Amino acid sequence: MRKFMILMAAIVVTMMPSIAKASTTVGVTVSNITDNSATVVFDKSESDYGYYAMIDRNNAVSEMVQNYANMGITKTEQEVFEMFVSQYPSGFLYLADTTLHITGLNAGTEIPIYTISIDNAGELTGTFGKTVFETTLTTGGTGLAEIGLSITDVTSYGCHLETSMNDQTAYFYFTAGKTATFVNHNLTDAESVLNYLMDNNWETWNHDLIGSYGTADEPLSANTEYQVWLFPFNQNRELGTPTSQTFTTLSSSGIDDADVIQVSIYPNPVRNLLTVKNAEAFSRAELYNAAGQLMFQQSVQGSSCTLDVSNLKRGGYYLLLTGAKGTVARKIIVE
């Protein structure tokens, strides 16, 4: 589950109302909505002592509901919200009407707001409320959204993916996995896959996606067919042309021992420039840190290439050389 953000609230003390029991819904007004901010006004009834409120910018409540459902447990959004309140009461409690200016939101995203009133004994006796607003989009147009997909350098454990949005695309949904997994979940066409992504609040992307799918540390399964789906939307949130491609990983590294021995990488340890000799079998070099983060990559042309590691911190790294036949990984020490 992605980490959720809790909006911390300052507690403003007011005179205790004479009516003990709360029975109303907290008023919520959202204005000044942009691609990354909004103004939220909470309006407490005079009959309420206070209220709990949560601006759920990362959909923590709905994700928790889904997590419980996956375990065969039925929980409502109200029950999950009250659970959060019981665990972090000071983070949600307000005792007076409050205006908040929220920033750091994601563009084109639905943001739910949950509220519930309390009486002067702190009991949740008010009416549960949910208000949803949507941030605006600043990219793309109103025409047909289209996105290109390039799958290259397929190995026994991964490949290289690149997407290319047209100028009408504001954002897109992306997912990839084993073809057999899609089939087992009855996700066999564009409509069923898209519905699954939207129902499960899948992450959206508003920029081209470039990088490796599968690494030496977190490999895909060898000799297995995988499927990639992309669903582009324009600024009006209208679906464009879905894109889907499949690829099959190699059965093994594809490079025999003789080829591996011929590759020469020096000096190691290295301070400034790392040289790769006899690199004809490879087209790309990638350097990862010990945590599996890609530090940089560059193309390999001809029989040798030079990598500048002078800006890297001291420590251990992994050099991956990838070509049409497969990938070779070597540990590099930067000193």
C-alpha atoms as a printed R data frame, in Angstrom:
    type eleno elety resid chain resno       x       y       z
1   ATOM     1    CA   MET     A     1   0.000   0.000   0.000
2   ATOM     2    CA   ARG     A     2   1.295   3.423  -0.899
3   ATOM     3    CA   LYS     A     3   2.057   5.686   2.031
4   ATOM     4    CA   PHE     A     4  -0.774   8.069   2.900
5   ATOM     5    CA   MET     A     5  -0.505  11.698   3.956
6   ATOM     6    CA   ILE     A     6  -2.338  12.860   7.056
7   ATOM     7    CA   LEU     A     7  -3.265  16.523   7.151
8   ATOM     8    CA   MET     A     8  -2.107  17.712  10.566
9   ATOM     9    CA   ALA     A     9  -4.490  20.199  12.107
10  ATOM    10    CA   ALA     A    10  -3.895  22.806  14.780
11  ATOM    11    CA   ILE     A    11  -6.507  22.481  17.526
12  ATOM    12    CA   VAL     A    12  -8.418  25.709  18.009
13  ATOM    13    CA   VAL     A    13 -10.225  25.830  21.360
14  ATOM    14    CA   THR     A    14 -13.670  27.459  21.466
15  ATOM    15    CA   MET     A    15 -16.440  27.774  24.046
16  ATOM    16    CA   MET     A    16 -18.187  24.447  24.647
17  ATOM    17    CA   PRO     A    17 -21.660  24.562  23.122
18  ATOM    18    CA   SER     A    18 -24.677  24.016  25.306
19  ATOM    19    CA   ILE     A    19 -26.043  21.252  23.063
20  ATOM    20    CA   ALA     A    20 -24.142  18.074  23.798
21  ATOM    21    CA   LYS     A    21 -25.077  15.810  20.904
22  ATOM    22    CA   ALA     A    22 -23.875  16.363  17.327
23  ATOM    23    CA   SER     A    23 -26.260  15.344  14.564
24  ATOM    24    CA   THR     A    24 -25.285  17.258  11.450
25  ATOM    25    CA   THR     A    25 -22.942  16.955   8.516
26  ATOM    26    CA   VAL     A    26 -19.911  19.256   8.417
27  ATOM    27    CA   GLY     A    27 -20.145  21.664   5.501
28  ATOM    28    CA   VAL     A    28 -17.262  21.421   3.014
29  ATOM    29    CA   THR     A    29 -16.599  23.973   0.284
30  ATOM    30    CA   VAL     A    30 -13.707  23.633  -2.177
31  ATOM    31    CA   SER     A    31 -12.571  26.584  -4.297
32  ATOM    32    CA   ASN     A    32  -9.540  28.004  -6.108
33  ATOM    33    CA   ILE     A    33  -8.796  24.576  -7.585
34  ATOM    34    CA   THR     A    34  -5.643  24.362  -9.715
35  ATOM    35    CA   ASP     A    35  -3.499  21.507 -10.977
36  ATOM    36    CA   ASN     A    36  -1.736  21.193  -7.597
37  ATOM    37    CA   SER     A    37  -3.683  23.186  -4.990
38  ATOM    38    CA   ALA     A    38  -7.099  24.078  -3.624
39  ATOM    39    CA   THR     A    39  -8.781  26.011  -0.807
40  ATOM    40    CA   VAL     A    40 -10.967  23.943   1.522
41  ATOM    41    CA   VAL     A    41 -13.437  25.532   3.968
42  ATOM    42    CA   PHE     A    42 -14.972  23.459   6.769
43  ATOM    43    CA   ASP     A    43 -18.239  24.834   8.224
44  ATOM    44    CA   LYS     A    44 -19.159  23.429  11.668
45  ATOM    45    CA   SER     A    45 -22.719  23.630  12.933
46  ATOM    46    CA   GLU     A    46 -23.318  25.430  16.204
47  ATOM    47    CA   SER     A    47 -24.822  22.211  17.551
48  ATOM    48    CA   ASP     A    48 -21.502  20.388  17.095
49  ATOM    49    CA   TYR     A    49 -18.683  20.525  19.605
50  ATOM    50    CA   GLY     A    50 -16.100  19.758  16.908
51  ATOM    51    CA   TYR     A    51 -15.342  17.438  14.037
52  ATOM    52    CA   TYR     A    52 -12.746  15.175  12.497
53  ATOM    53    CA   ALA     A    53 -11.654  15.884   8.916
54  ATOM    54    CA   MET     A    54  -9.250  14.219   6.503
55  ATOM    55    CA   ILE     A    55  -8.105  15.420   3.096
56  ATOM    56    CA   ASP     A    56  -7.142  12.078   1.602
57  ATOM    57    CA   ARG     A    57  -4.759  13.187  -1.139
58  ATOM    58    CA   ASN     A    58  -3.397   9.659  -1.705
59  ATOM    59    CA   ASN     A    59  -6.663   7.698  -1.439
60  ATOM    60    CA   ALA     A    60  -5.559   5.914   1.728
61  ATOM    61    CA   VAL     A    61  -9.136   5.169   2.788
62  ATOM    62    CA   SER     A    62 -10.219   3.509  -0.461
63  ATOM    63    CA   GLU     A    63  -6.975   1.558  -0.648
64  ATOM    64    CA   MET     A    64  -7.478   0.284   2.893
65  ATOM    65    CA   VAL     A    65 -11.037  -0.745   1.994
66  ATOM    66    CA   GLN     A    66  -9.638  -2.690  -0.960
67  ATOM    67    CA   ASN     A    67  -6.931  -4.286   1.187
68  ATOM    68    CA   TYR     A    68  -9.562  -5.541   3.602
69  ATOM    69    CA   ALA     A    69 -11.645  -6.835   0.673
70  ATOM    70    CA   ASN     A    70  -8.632  -8.778  -0.596
71  ATOM    71    CA   MET     A    71  -8.557 -10.492   2.804
72  ATOM    72    CA   GLY     A    72 -12.269 -11.289   2.624
73  ATOM    73    CA   ILE     A    73 -13.225  -8.573   5.130
74  ATOM    74    CA   THR     A    74 -15.930  -6.009   4.341
75  ATOM    75    CA   LYS     A    75 -15.184  -2.502   5.578
76  ATOM    76    CA   THR     A    76 -16.911   0.743   4.581
77  ATOM    77    CA   GLU     A    77 -15.093   4.013   3.965
78  ATOM    78    CA   GLN     A    78 -16.660   5.372   7.163
79  ATOM    79    CA   GLU     A    79 -15.336   2.465   9.211
80  ATOM    80    CA   VAL     A    80 -11.824   2.875   7.810
81  ATOM    81    CA   PHE     A    81 -11.894   6.649   8.340
82  ATOM    82    CA   GLU     A    82 -12.997   6.175  11.957
83  ATOM    83    CA   MET     A    83 -10.184   3.656  12.383
84  ATOM    84    CA   PHE     A    84  -7.656   6.274  11.223
85  ATOM    85    CA   VAL     A    85  -9.251   8.798  13.589
86  ATOM    86    CA   SER     A    86  -8.943   6.444  16.546
87  ATOM    87    CA   GLN     A    87  -5.263   5.836  15.771
88  ATOM    88    CA   TYR     A    88  -4.281   9.480  15.118
89  ATOM    89    CA   PRO     A    89  -6.975  11.606  16.820
90  ATOM    90    CA   SER     A    90  -4.947  14.809  17.137
91  ATOM    91    CA   GLY     A    91  -4.128  14.726  13.438
92  ATOM    92    CA   PHE     A    92  -7.774  14.993  12.394
93  ATOM    93    CA   LEU     A    93  -9.494  16.993  15.167
94  ATOM    94    CA   TYR     A    94 -10.892  20.508  14.609
95  ATOM    95    CA   LEU     A    95 -12.916  22.461  17.187
96  ATOM    96    CA   ALA     A    96 -13.764  25.496  15.063
97  ATOM    97    CA   ASP     A    97 -14.528  26.394  11.450
98  ATOM    98    CA   THR     A    98 -11.310  26.152   9.453
99  ATOM    99    CA   THR     A    99 -10.001  27.305   6.071
100 ATOM   100    CA   LEU     A   100  -7.054  25.419   4.611
101 ATOM   101    CA   HIS     A   101  -5.028  26.066   1.466
102 ATOM   102    CA   ILE     A   102  -3.752  22.674   0.260
103 ATOM   103    CA   THR     A   103  -0.728  22.422  -2.042
104 ATOM   104    CA   GLY     A   104   1.391  19.630  -3.511
105 ATOM   105    CA   LEU     A   105  -1.538  17.802  -5.135
106 ATOM   106    CA   ASN     A   106  -1.245  15.751  -8.322
107 ATOM   107    CA   ALA     A   107  -2.765  17.139 -11.514
108 ATOM   108    CA   GLY     A   108  -5.956  15.560 -12.818
109 ATOM   109    CA   THR     A   109  -6.597  13.650  -9.598
110 ATOM   110    CA   GLU     A   110  -9.742  13.079  -7.527
111 ATOM   111    CA   ILE     A   111  -9.205  14.099  -3.896
112 ATOM   112    CA   PRO     A   112 -11.762  12.814  -1.341
113 ATOM   113    CA   ILE     A   113 -12.456  14.719   1.881
114 ATOM   114    CA   TYR     A   114 -13.965  12.834   4.842
115 ATOM   115    CA   THR     A   115 -15.680  14.464   7.830
116 ATOM   116    CA   ILE     A   116 -17.693  13.481  10.892
117 ATOM   117    CA   SER     A   117 -19.026  15.575  13.790
118 ATOM   118    CA   ILE     A   118 -18.495  14.870  17.481
119 ATOM   119    CA   ASP     A   119 -20.258  15.846  20.677
120 ATOM   120    CA   ASN     A   120 -18.646  17.409  23.757
121 ATOM   121    CA   ALA     A   121 -17.789  13.933  25.068
122 ATOM   122    CA   GLY     A   122 -15.789  13.198  21.951
123 ATOM   123    CA   GLU     A   123 -18.288  10.654  20.610
124 ATOM   124    CA   LEU     A   124 -18.673  10.275  16.839
125 ATOM   125    CA   THR     A   125 -22.382  11.047  16.844
126 ATOM   126    CA   GLY     A   126 -22.524  13.244  13.758
127 ATOM   127    CA   THR     A   127 -23.222  12.263  10.160
128 ATOM   128    CA   PHE     A   128 -20.352  10.877   8.109
129 ATOM   129    CA   GLY     A   129 -19.633  13.033   5.067
130 ATOM   130    CA   LYS     A   130 -17.587  12.593   1.895
131 ATOM   131    CA   THR     A   131 -16.783  15.359  -0.583
132 ATOM   132    CA   VAL     A   132 -14.714  14.792  -3.729
133 ATOM   133    CA   PHE     A   133 -13.002  17.408  -5.877
134 ATOM   134    CA   GLU     A   134 -10.695  17.005  -8.852
135 ATOM   135    CA   THR     A   135  -7.550  18.973  -9.629
136 ATOM   136    CA   THR     A   136  -7.173  20.441 -13.090
137 ATOM   137    CA   LEU     A   137  -4.896  19.302 -15.902
138 ATOM   138    CA   THR     A   138  -2.218  21.559 -17.380
139 ATOM   139    CA   THR     A   139  -0.866  19.314 -20.108
140 ATOM   140    CA   GLY     A   140  -2.307  17.839 -23.273
141 ATOM   141    CA   GLY     A   141  -5.128  19.092 -25.485
142 ATOM   142    CA   THR     A   142  -8.758  18.267 -26.175
143 ATOM   143    CA   GLY     A   143  -8.120  16.145 -29.276
144 ATOM   144    CA   LEU     A   144  -7.329  12.442 -29.676
145 ATOM   145    CA   ALA     A   145  -4.808  11.223 -27.100
146 ATOM   146    CA   GLU     A   146  -2.299   8.735 -28.477
147 ATOM   147    CA   ILE     A   147   0.810   7.128 -27.031
148 ATOM   148    CA   GLY     A   148   3.610   5.136 -28.610
149 ATOM   149    CA   LEU     A   149   5.461   2.219 -27.033
150 ATOM   150    CA   SER     A   150   8.907   0.873 -27.838
151 ATOM   151    CA   ILE     A   151  10.199  -2.396 -26.328
152 ATOM   152    CA   THR     A   152  13.887  -3.061 -26.935
153 ATOM   153    CA   ASP     A   153  16.877  -4.953 -25.510
154 ATOM   154    CA   VAL     A   154  14.843  -7.941 -24.321
155 ATOM   155    CA   THR     A   155  16.908 -10.233 -22.072
156 ATOM   156    CA   SER     A   156  16.249 -13.281 -19.931
157 ATOM   157    CA   TYR     A   157  15.150 -11.049 -17.037
158 ATOM   158    CA   GLY     A   158  13.853  -7.779 -18.497
159 ATOM   159    CA   CYS     A   159  13.681  -5.249 -21.283
160 ATOM   160    CA   HIS     A   160  13.868  -1.515 -22.002
161 ATOM   161    CA   LEU     A   161  10.572   0.415 -22.317
162 ATOM   162    CA   GLU     A   162   9.991   3.851 -23.817
163 ATOM   163    CA   THR     A   163   6.662   5.642 -24.211
164 ATOM   164    CA   SER     A   164   5.963   8.678 -26.358
165 ATOM   165    CA   MET     A   165   2.902  10.866 -25.692
166 ATOM   166    CA   ASN     A   166   1.419  13.052 -28.409
167 ATOM   167    CA   ASP     A   167   0.618  16.702 -27.629
168 ATOM   168    CA   GLN     A   168  -3.040  15.868 -26.894
169 ATOM   169    CA   THR     A   169  -2.219  13.406 -24.105
170 ATOM   170    CA   ALA     A   170  -2.588  14.792 -20.577
171 ATOM   171    CA   TYR     A   171  -1.946  11.529 -18.698
172 ATOM   172    CA   PHE     A   172  -2.058   7.775 -19.146
173 ATOM   173    CA   TYR     A   173  -2.474   4.517 -17.262
174 ATOM   174    CA   PHE     A   174   0.361   2.011 -17.524
175 ATOM   175    CA   THR     A   175   0.518  -1.626 -16.467
176 ATOM   176    CA   ALA     A   176   2.594  -4.658 -17.403
177 ATOM   177    CA   GLY     A   177   2.732  -8.272 -16.324
178 ATOM   178    CA   LYS     A   178   2.723 -11.872 -17.406
179 ATOM   179    CA   THR     A   179   0.181 -12.563 -20.137
180 ATOM   180    CA   ALA     A   180  -0.961 -15.618 -18.178
181 ATOM   181    CA   THR     A   181  -1.704 -13.424 -15.147
182 ATOM   182    CA   PHE     A   182  -3.934 -11.131 -17.196
183 ATOM   183    CA   VAL     A   183  -5.772 -14.177 -18.573
184 ATOM   184    CA   ASN     A   184  -6.176 -15.750 -15.118
185 ATOM   185    CA   HIS     A   185  -7.874 -12.543 -13.917
186 ATOM   186    CA   ASN     A   186 -10.093 -12.341 -17.022
187 ATOM   187    CA   LEU     A   187  -8.296  -9.191 -18.157
188 ATOM   188    CA   THR     A   188  -8.207 -10.114 -21.813
189 ATOM   189    CA   ASP     A   189  -9.197  -6.898 -23.591
190 ATOM   190    CA   ALA     A   190  -8.667  -3.149 -23.304
191 ATOM   191    CA   GLU     A   191 -11.989  -2.470 -21.569
192 ATOM   192    CA   SER     A   192 -11.480  -5.038 -18.808
193 ATOM   193    CA   VAL     A   193  -7.884  -3.950 -18.136
194 ATOM   194    CA   LEU     A   194  -8.794  -0.251 -18.007
195 ATOM   195    CA   ASN     A   195 -11.737  -0.869 -15.694
196 ATOM   196    CA   TYR     A   196  -9.454  -2.792 -13.343
197 ATOM   197    CA   LEU     A   197  -6.885   0.030 -13.266
198 ATOM   198    CA   MET     A   198  -9.514   2.708 -12.616
199 ATOM   199    CA   ASP     A   199 -11.399   0.669 -10.008
200 ATOM   200    CA   ASN     A   200  -8.158   0.121  -8.080
201 ATOM   201    CA   ASN     A   201  -6.999   3.763  -8.217
202 ATOM   202    CA   TRP     A   202  -3.987   2.842 -10.344
203 ATOM   203    CA   GLU     A   203  -1.254   5.453 -10.585
204 ATOM   204    CA   THR     A   204  -1.399   7.758 -13.623
205 ATOM   205    CA   TRP     A   205   1.555   9.222 -15.505
206 ATOM   206    CA   ASN     A   206   1.715  12.694 -17.063
207 ATOM   207    CA   HIS     A   207   5.148  12.364 -18.660
208 ATOM   208    CA   ASP     A   208   6.902   9.881 -20.927
209 ATOM   209    CA   LEU     A   209   7.990   6.688 -19.211
210 ATOM   210    CA   ILE     A   210  11.528   5.544 -20.026
211 ATOM   211    CA   GLY     A   211  13.448   2.825 -18.243
212 ATOM   212    CA   SER     A   212  14.050  -0.841 -17.559
213 ATOM   213    CA   TYR     A   213  11.247  -3.290 -16.854
214 ATOM   214    CA   GLY     A   214  12.947  -6.036 -14.864
215 ATOM   215    CA   THR     A   215  16.511  -5.862 -13.520
216 ATOM   216    CA   ALA     A   216  19.202  -8.309 -12.469
217 ATOM   217    CA   ASP     A   217  18.205  -7.742  -8.827
218 ATOM   218    CA   GLU     A   218  14.449  -7.957  -9.519
219 ATOM   219    CA   PRO     A   219  14.227 -10.124 -12.642
220 ATOM   220    CA   LEU     A   220  11.263 -11.125 -14.753
221 ATOM   221    CA   SER     A   221  10.755 -14.820 -15.418
222 ATOM   222    CA   ALA     A   222  12.869 -16.256 -18.237
223 ATOM   223    CA   ASN     A   223  11.226 -17.627 -21.399
224 ATOM   224    CA   THR     A   224   7.874 -16.020 -20.452
225 ATOM   225    CA   GLU     A   225   5.451 -13.866 -22.405
226 ATOM   226    CA   TYR     A   226   4.674 -10.451 -20.884
227 ATOM   227    CA   GLN     A   227   2.072  -7.882 -21.863
228 ATOM   228    CA   VAL     A   228   2.219  -4.074 -21.638
229 ATOM   229    CA   TRP     A   229  -0.911  -1.862 -21.658
230 ATOM   230    CA   LEU     A   230  -1.161   1.932 -22.054
231 ATOM   231    CA   PHE     A   231  -4.357   4.025 -21.912
232 ATOM   232    CA   PRO     A   232  -3.915   7.724 -22.878
233 ATOM   233    CA   PHE     A   233  -6.416  10.460 -21.934
234 ATOM   234    CA   ASN     A   234  -6.719  14.050 -23.120
235 ATOM   235    CA   GLN     A   235  -7.360  17.164 -21.039
236 ATOM   236    CA   ASN     A   236 -11.112  16.446 -21.065
237 ATOM   237    CA   ARG     A   237 -10.365  13.029 -19.553
238 ATOM   238    CA   GLU     A   238 -11.500  11.345 -22.757
239 ATOM   239    CA   LEU     A   239  -9.871   8.015 -23.573
240 ATOM   240    CA   GLY     A   240  -7.711   8.012 -26.676
241 ATOM   241    CA   THR     A   241  -6.241   5.008 -28.458
242 ATOM   242    CA   PRO     A   242  -5.220   2.147 -26.119
243 ATOM   243    CA   THR     A   243  -1.854   0.542 -26.845
244 ATOM   244    CA   SER     A   244  -0.832  -3.022 -26.070
245 ATOM   245    CA   GLN     A   245   2.269  -5.050 -26.910
246 ATOM   246    CA   THR     A   246   3.694  -8.383 -25.857
247 ATOM   247    CA   PHE     A   247   7.269  -9.626 -25.612
248 ATOM   248    CA   THR     A   248   8.880 -12.879 -24.525
249 ATOM   249    CA   THR     A   249  11.961 -12.948 -22.313
250 ATOM   250    CA   LEU     A   250  14.916 -15.069 -23.414
251 ATOM   251    CA   SER     A   251  15.350 -18.575 -22.054
252 ATOM   252    CA   SER     A   252  18.825 -17.738 -20.682
253 ATOM   253    CA   SER     A   253  21.381 -14.935 -20.738
254 ATOM   254    CA   GLY     A   254  22.073 -15.790 -24.357
255 ATOM   255    CA   ILE     A   255  25.788 -15.081 -24.013
256 ATOM   256    CA   ASP     A   256  28.077 -18.071 -23.606
257 ATOM   257    CA   ASP     A   257  31.093 -18.218 -21.321
258 ATOM   258    CA   ALA     A   258  33.530 -17.504 -24.122
259 ATOM   259    CA   ASP     A   259  31.798 -14.192 -24.919
260 ATOM   260    CA   VAL     A   260  31.698 -13.196 -21.253
261 ATOM   261    CA   ILE     A   261  35.403 -13.873 -20.749
262 ATOM   262    CA   GLN     A   262  36.277 -11.653 -23.705
263 ATOM   263    CA   VAL     A   263  34.657  -8.598 -22.081
264 ATOM   264    CA   SER     A   264  37.301  -6.542 -20.279
265 ATOM   265    CA   ILE     A   265  36.305  -3.904 -17.698
266 ATOM   266    CA   TYR     A   266  39.022  -1.805 -16.050
267 ATOM   267    CA   PRO     A   267  40.243  -0.322 -13.813
268 ATOM   268    CA   ASN     A   268  38.284  -1.864 -10.955
269 ATOM   269    CA   PRO     A   269  38.305  -0.231  -8.386
270 ATOM   270    CA   VAL     A   270  37.902   2.955 -10.399
271 ATOM   271    CA   ARG     A   271  38.042   6.668  -9.570
272 ATOM   272    CA   ASN     A   272  37.258   8.537 -12.779
273 ATOM   273    CA   LEU     A   273  36.941   6.664 -16.088
274 ATOM   274    CA   LEU     A   274  35.814   3.054 -16.468
275 ATOM   275    CA   THR     A   275  36.692   1.374 -19.774
276 ATOM   276    CA   VAL     A   276  34.801  -1.517 -21.360
277 ATOM   277    CA   LYS     A   277  36.747  -3.402 -24.040
278 ATOM   278    CA   ASN     A   278  35.561  -6.070 -26.506
279 ATOM   279    CA   ALA     A   279  31.970  -4.819 -26.142
280 ATOM   280    CA   GLU     A   280  30.707  -5.679 -29.645
281 ATOM   281    CA   ALA     A   281  27.876  -7.849 -28.272
282 ATOM   282    CA   PHE     A   282  26.327  -4.968 -26.326
283 ATOM   283    CA   SER     A   283  24.334  -1.851 -27.198
284 ATOM   284    CA   ARG     A   284  23.720  -0.212 -23.795
285 ATOM   285    CA   ALA     A   285  25.551   0.180 -20.498
286 ATOM   286    CA   GLU     A   286  23.690   0.877 -17.233
287 ATOM   287    CA   LEU     A   287  25.152   1.530 -13.794
288 ATOM   288    CA   TYR     A   288  23.083   0.807 -10.660
289 ATOM   289    CA   ASN     A   289  23.877   1.524  -7.031
290 ATOM   290    CA   ALA     A   290  23.613  -1.083  -4.282
291 ATOM   291    CA   ALA     A   291  19.941  -0.148  -3.723
292 ATOM   292    CA   GLY     A   292  19.097  -0.948  -7.352
293 ATOM   293    CA   GLN     A   293  18.690   2.696  -8.428
294 ATOM   294    CA   LEU     A   294  19.793   3.553 -11.947
295 ATOM   295    CA   MET     A   295  22.619   6.109 -11.742
296 ATOM   296    CA   PHE     A   296  23.103   6.606 -15.471
297 ATOM   297    CA   GLN     A   297  23.032   4.807 -18.801
298 ATOM   298    CA   GLN     A   298  24.660   5.319 -22.186
299 ATOM   299    CA   SER     A   299  24.820   3.591 -25.531
300 ATOM   300    CA   VAL     A   300  27.691   1.302 -26.505
301 ATOM   301    CA   GLN     A   301  29.033   1.581 -30.022
302 ATOM   302    CA   GLY     A   302  31.932  -0.345 -31.453
303 ATOM   303    CA   SER     A   303  34.342  -2.493 -29.540
304 ATOM   304    CA   SER     A   304  34.809  -0.227 -26.509
305 ATOM   305    CA   CYS     A   305  33.245   2.535 -24.443
306 ATOM   306    CA   THR     A   306  34.242   4.762 -21.521
307 ATOM   307    CA   LEU     A   307  32.048   5.563 -18.515
308 ATOM   308    CA   ASP     A   308  32.685   8.652 -16.376
309 ATOM   309    CA   VAL     A   309  32.067   7.738 -12.708
310 ATOM   310    CA   SER     A   310  33.931  10.674 -11.183
311 ATOM   311    CA   ASN     A   311  30.709  12.216  -9.795
312 ATOM   312    CA   LEU     A   312  29.610   9.070  -7.965
313 ATOM   313    CA   LYS     A   313  30.048   8.456  -4.247
314 ATOM   314    CA   ARG     A   314  32.489   5.823  -3.074
315 ATOM   315    CA   GLY     A   315  31.039   2.331  -2.826
316 ATOM   316    CA   GLY     A   316  29.835  -0.696  -4.750
317 ATOM   317    CA   TYR     A   317  27.858  -0.497  -8.010
318 ATOM   318    CA   TYR     A   318  26.584  -2.928 -10.631
319 ATOM   319    CA   LEU     A   319  27.401  -2.469 -14.320
320 ATOM   320    CA   LEU     A   320  24.906  -4.065 -16.713
321 ATOM   321    CA   LEU     A   321  25.895  -4.496 -20.361
322 ATOM   322    CA   THR     A   322  22.868  -5.289 -22.521
323 ATOM   323    CA   GLY     A   323  22.659  -6.433 -26.130
324 ATOM   324    CA   ALA     A   324  20.498  -8.434 -28.501
325 ATOM   325    CA   LYS     A   325  21.788 -11.713 -27.066
326 ATOM   326    CA   GLY     A   326  21.421 -10.891 -23.398
327 ATOM   327    CA   THR     A   327  23.019  -9.093 -20.461
328 ATOM   328    CA   VAL     A   328  26.217  -9.354 -18.467
329 ATOM   329    CA   ALA     A   329  26.461  -7.902 -14.935
330 ATOM   330    CA   ARG     A   330  29.690  -6.983 -13.157
331 ATOM   331    CA   LYS     A   331  30.273  -5.452  -9.716
332 ATOM   332    CA   ILE     A   332  32.222  -2.179  -9.800
333 ATOM   333    CA   ILE     A   333  33.952  -0.452  -6.894
334 ATOM   334    CA   VAL     A   334  34.197   3.354  -7.010
335 ATOM   335    CA   GLU     A   335  36.888   4.704  -4.704
